[in-house]
Amino acid sequence: MTQSRLGTALITGASSGIGAVYAERLARRGHDLILVARNRERLNALAKRLSDETGRNIEVLAADLSDRADLARVEERLKTDASISLLVNNAGIGATQPLLESNVDTLEDLLTLNVNVLMRLTYAAVPGFVTRGDGTLINIASIVGIAPELLNGVYGGSKAFVLAFSQSLRHELADKNVRVQAVLPGATATEFWGAAGTPLEHLPEAIVMRAEDMVDAALSGLDQGEFVTIPALPDIADLDAYEAARQKLMPNLSLSKAAARYRTED
């Protein structure tokens, strides 16, 4: 097999759900793949099927990203493999229980994977993208990044980090020919819900999107040049208005004097 002219996509959380769909779609687009997840058996099965169906070079890199040694192996690969042109930061865990019913140690593990791991993998990949003058970073956030009231606040906070981090990266890398996309799925039909504490069947069908449809919409958004893609949002004008309001706030967020409404009368 020859190296793909599109380069290699490294996908975390690739053994099932959203990550596995990204693997299939990107292989069919012509990318070679490096699949990262803990479950080697699932990864091997997916890699064999996609290799047979697409003819692409597909490598399995079994790793528990919450383990520092395993994470370091993936970081090293991102730093040294010049064929990697696309990183999909998809690995993550969720939480649906309210604060008073949550286990703080479990939430700390969530923050490690959703925030620290994503940050470290990004810092491993992006310098190479900049040096080569090409690269794409796809960060899987969530609608709770802008609507934290919907689920556990720590999970929402972790996804707000992903969005804010992506916004900063987009700004910093604007002239480096590096694409950044933040994807904000709503409820998606994956194993996420059972692991997070709310079985999928407990959710209204009207709000749950198939993983295949979610990823297809996200990739369409990437093709259209979107920075933020919310697959379920019917009218992009609503997102544009949200961003315009945020931009309007920015010049007045830091000034030398408090706003008049906070000043006491002399």
C-alpha positions as a printed NumPy array, in Angstrom:
array([[  0.   ,   0.   ,   0.   ],
       [  1.228,   3.506,  -0.835],
       [  1.063,   6.432,   1.556],
       [ -2.091,   8.481,   1.196],
       [ -1.692,  11.839,  -0.495],
       [ -4.1  ,  13.156,   2.167],
       [ -1.791,  11.967,   4.925],
       [ -2.645,  10.067,   8.066],
       [ -5.481,  10.807,  10.468],
       [ -4.93 ,   9.908,  14.127],
       [ -8.249,   9.35 ,  15.896],
       [ -8.613,   8.911,  19.637],
       [-11.502,   6.975,  21.116],
       [-11.624,   5.125,  17.806],
       [-12.877,   1.711,  18.906],
       [-16.588,   2.544,  18.891],
       [-19.197,   5.253,  18.506],
       [-18.226,   8.603,  17.045],
       [-14.533,   7.696,  16.765],
       [-15.224,   4.518,  14.811],
       [-17.484,   6.412,  12.406],
       [-14.782,   9.038,  11.867],
       [-12.379,   6.191,  11.108],
       [-14.666,   4.756,   8.459],
       [-15.492,   8.084,   6.851],
       [-11.889,   9.304,   6.767],
       [-10.6  ,   6.009,   5.363],
       [-13.195,   6.225,   2.597],
       [-12.074,   9.783,   1.895],
       [ -8.565,   8.466,   1.327],
       [ -6.759,   8.987,   4.624],
       [ -4.484,   6.422,   6.181],
       [ -5.356,   5.948,   9.845],
       [ -3.856,   5.5  ,  13.282],
       [ -6.586,   4.252,  15.596],
       [ -6.156,   4.934,  19.321],
       [ -8.249,   3.428,  22.126],
       [ -7.919,   0.996,  25.02 ],
       [ -9.745,  -1.953,  23.432],
       [ -7.17 ,  -3.603,  21.157],
       [ -9.574,  -6.331,  20.037],
       [-12.14 ,  -3.833,  18.787],
       [ -9.454,  -1.715,  17.155],
       [ -7.996,  -4.722,  15.335],
       [-11.407,  -5.751,  14.021],
       [-12.158,  -2.226,  12.812],
       [ -8.714,  -1.819,  11.251],
       [ -8.979,  -5.106,   9.34 ],
       [-12.444,  -4.318,   8.023],
       [-11.556,  -0.826,   6.889],
       [ -8.262,  -1.904,   5.374],
       [-10.003,  -4.644,   3.411],
       [-12.768,  -2.3  ,   2.264],
       [-10.712,   0.794,   1.444],
       [ -7.141,  -0.385,   0.835],
       [ -5.793,   2.249,   3.181],
       [ -2.898,   1.757,   5.616],
       [ -4.499,   1.426,   9.05 ],
       [ -2.491,   1.047,  12.233],
       [ -3.709,   0.198,  15.698],
       [ -2.181,   1.998,  18.669],
       [ -3.786,   0.517,  21.79 ],
       [ -3.434,   2.981,  24.652],
       [ -5.187,   4.027,  27.833],
       [ -4.837,   7.792,  27.526],
       [ -5.411,   8.277,  31.255],
       [ -2.14 ,   6.384,  31.816],
       [  0.825,   8.753,  31.515],
       [  3.092,   6.184,  29.877],
       [  0.492,   5.286,  27.262],
       [ -0.29 ,   8.954,  26.669],
       [  3.421,   9.664,  26.2  ],
       [  3.601,   7.002,  23.461],
       [  0.79 ,   8.685,  21.531],
       [  2.331,  12.129,  22.061],
       [  5.649,  10.879,  20.729],
       [  3.961,   9.499,  17.633],
       [  2.255,  12.82 ,  16.976],
       [  5.54 ,  14.667,  17.411],
       [  7.617,  12.428,  15.138],
       [  5.325,  11.093,  12.395],
       [  5.386,  13.651,   9.59 ],
       [  2.641,  11.804,   7.712],
       [  0.025,  12.812,  10.305],
       [ -2.054,  15.616,   8.803],
       [ -5.231,  15.307,  10.868],
       [ -5.891,  14.8  ,  14.578],
       [ -9.379,  13.961,  15.797],
       [ -9.49 ,  14.545,  19.557],
       [-12.529,  12.396,  20.263],
       [-11.626,  10.412,  23.384],
       [-13.636,  11.499,  26.389],
       [-16.072,  10.441,  29.067],
       [-19.265,  12.024,  30.317],
       [-21.315,  12.538,  33.444],
       [-25.04 ,  13.101,  33.727],
       [-25.63 ,  13.054,  37.477],
       [-26.053,  16.327,  39.39 ],
       [-23.379,  17.595,  41.742],
       [-24.875,  16.158,  44.931],
       [-25.029,  12.651,  43.432],
       [-21.579,  12.643,  41.816],
       [-18.305,  11.047,  42.86 ],
       [-15.575,  13.677,  42.861],
       [-12.822,  11.164,  42.037],
       [-14.762,  10.056,  38.961],
       [-15.156,  13.682,  37.932],
       [-11.426,  14.235,  38.342],
       [-10.81 ,  11.314,  35.972],
       [-13.226,  12.947,  33.537],
       [-11.259,  16.181,  33.623],
       [ -7.995,  14.32 ,  33.06 ],
       [ -9.266,  12.735,  29.853],
       [-11.512,  15.483,  28.512],
       [ -9.16 ,  18.38 ,  29.273],
       [ -5.575,  17.385,  30.042],
       [ -5.253,  14.606,  27.49 ],
       [ -6.84 ,  16.654,  24.712],
       [ -4.546,  19.575,  25.521],
       [ -1.402,  17.44 ,  25.568],
       [ -2.204,  15.663,  22.306],
       [ -2.913,  18.994,  20.651],
       [  0.403,  20.392,  21.844],
       [  2.106,  17.281,  20.49 ],
       [  0.528,  17.547,  17.034],
       [  0.239,  21.229,  16.191],
       [  3.946,  22.213,  16.066],
       [  4.444,  19.629,  13.313],
       [  1.422,  20.946,  11.438],
       [  2.895,  24.454,  11.614],
       [  6.334,  23.3  ,  10.486],
       [  4.842,  21.448,   7.513],
       [  2.476,  24.305,   6.719],
       [ -0.573,  22.07 ,   6.711],
       [ -2.778,  20.212,   9.156],
       [ -6.268,  19.879,  10.571],
       [ -7.352,  19.618,  14.181],
       [-10.881,  18.408,  14.995],
       [-11.862,  18.73 ,  18.649],
       [-15.045,  16.962,  19.727],
       [-16.746,  19.206,  22.265],
       [-20.485,  19.145,  23.038],
       [-23.508,  21.399,  23.089],
       [-23.123,  21.451,  26.881],
       [-20.03 ,  23.578,  26.286],
       [-22.479,  26.424,  25.641],
       [-25.461,  24.952,  27.528],
       [-23.957,  23.543,  30.756],
       [-27.34 ,  23.473,  32.496],
       [-28.325,  20.401,  30.465],
       [-25.986,  17.88 ,  32.144],
       [-23.436,  17.578,  34.934],
       [-21.596,  20.887,  35.3  ],
       [-18.121,  19.378,  35.437],
       [-18.736,  17.626,  32.126],
       [-20.118,  20.87 ,  30.706],
       [-17.105,  22.743,  32.022],
       [-14.739,  20.272,  30.373],
       [-16.448,  20.805,  27.023],
       [-16.469,  24.578,  27.498],
       [-12.695,  24.233,  27.849],
       [-12.539,  22.358,  24.538],
       [-14.459,  25.143,  22.806],
       [-12.444,  27.969,  24.392],
       [ -9.161,  26.162,  23.689],
       [-10.196,  25.672,  20.077],
       [-11.145,  29.343,  19.733],
       [ -7.734,  30.4  ,  21.013],
       [ -5.943,  27.96 ,  18.712],
       [ -7.906,  29.15 ,  15.717],
       [ -6.847,  32.73 ,  16.525],
       [ -3.186,  31.811,  17.074],
       [ -2.919,  29.637,  13.979],
       [ -4.904,  31.825,  11.579],
       [ -1.885,  32.515,   9.354],
       [ -0.251,  29.067,   9.691],
       [ -2.478,  27.102,   7.27 ],
       [ -3.724,  24.915,  10.127],
       [ -7.461,  24.236,  10.254],
       [ -9.243,  24.036,  13.614],
       [-12.801,  22.762,  13.965],
       [-14.811,  22.375,  17.157],
       [-17.708,  19.941,  16.841],
       [-20.573,  20.325,  19.318],
       [-22.813,  17.246,  19.122],
       [-26.059,  16.989,  20.973],
       [-27.244,  13.635,  22.293],
       [-25.734,  10.964,  20.065],
       [-26.573,   7.262,  19.983],
       [-23.364,   5.742,  21.378],
       [-22.142,   3.842,  24.449],
       [-21.385,   7.23 ,  26.04 ],
       [-24.773,   7.433,  27.76 ],
       [-24.628,   4.119,  29.574],
       [-21.088,   4.839,  30.779],
       [-22.138,   8.336,  31.904],
       [-24.99 ,   7.025,  34.043],
       [-28.069,   7.54 ,  31.865],
       [-29.085,   4.638,  29.593],
       [-29.718,   5.756,  26.018],
       [-33.247,   4.369,  26.074],
       [-34.138,   6.89 ,  28.793],
       [-33.664,   9.791,  26.364],
       [-36.442,  11.112,  24.101],
       [-35.929,   9.778,  20.584],
       [-36.497,  13.257,  19.166],
       [-33.226,  14.577,  20.612],
       [-30.925,  11.621,  19.811],
       [-28.94 ,  11.599,  16.561],
       [-27.278,   8.553,  15.014],
       [-23.48 ,   8.681,  15.266],
       [-23.226,   8.237,  11.487],
       [-25.431,  11.276,  10.868],
       [-23.518,  13.327,  13.435],
       [-20.125,  12.619,  11.878],
       [-21.391,  13.149,   8.335],
       [-22.73 ,  16.558,   9.373],
       [-19.466,  17.419,  11.143],
       [-17.4  ,  16.526,   8.081],
       [-19.753,  18.518,   5.89 ],
       [-19.191,  21.457,   8.22 ],
       [-15.438,  20.967,   7.881],
       [-15.75 ,  20.924,   4.097],
       [-17.755,  24.158,   4.26 ],
       [-15.021,  25.855,   6.298],
       [-16.929,  26.068,   9.567],
       [-15.021,  26.615,  12.773],
       [-17.891,  25.559,  15.051],
       [-20.216,  22.845,  13.802],
       [-23.413,  22.045,  15.698],
       [-24.895,  19.173,  13.693],
       [-28.457,  19.548,  14.969],
       [-28.748,  23.348,  14.758],
       [-31.329,  24.112,  12.034],
       [-30.359,  27.732,  11.293],
       [-26.681,  28.726,  11.109],
       [-27.801,  32.354,  11.546],
       [-28.478,  31.587,  15.206],
       [-24.874,  30.507,  15.727],
       [-23.63 ,  33.526,  13.782],
       [-25.694,  35.805,  16.039],
       [-24.289,  34.093,  19.14 ],
       [-20.736,  34.682,  17.89 ],
       [-21.501,  38.275,  16.883],
       [-22.78 ,  38.971,  20.404],
       [-19.6  ,  37.481,  21.871],
       [-17.444,  39.628,  19.599],
       [-19.426,  42.735,  20.531],
       [-18.646,  42.159,  24.212],
       [-14.921,  41.772,  23.677],
       [-13.72 ,  45.421,  23.393],
       [-15.373,  46.348,  26.697],
       [-14.524,  43.35 ,  28.864],
       [-11.39 ,  44.938,  30.324],
       [-11.347,  48.686,  30.996],
       [ -9.658,  50.95 ,  33.525],
       [-12.898,  51.892,  35.278],
       [-15.898,  49.946,  36.519],
       [-19.119,  50.321,  34.576],
       [-21.328,  53.202,  35.686],
       [-23.923,  50.866,  37.183],
       [-21.358,  49.689,  39.763],
       [-20.144,  53.107,  40.868],
       [-21.407,  54.558,  44.119],
       [-22.599,  58.117,  44.179],
       [-20.183,  60.574,  45.805]])
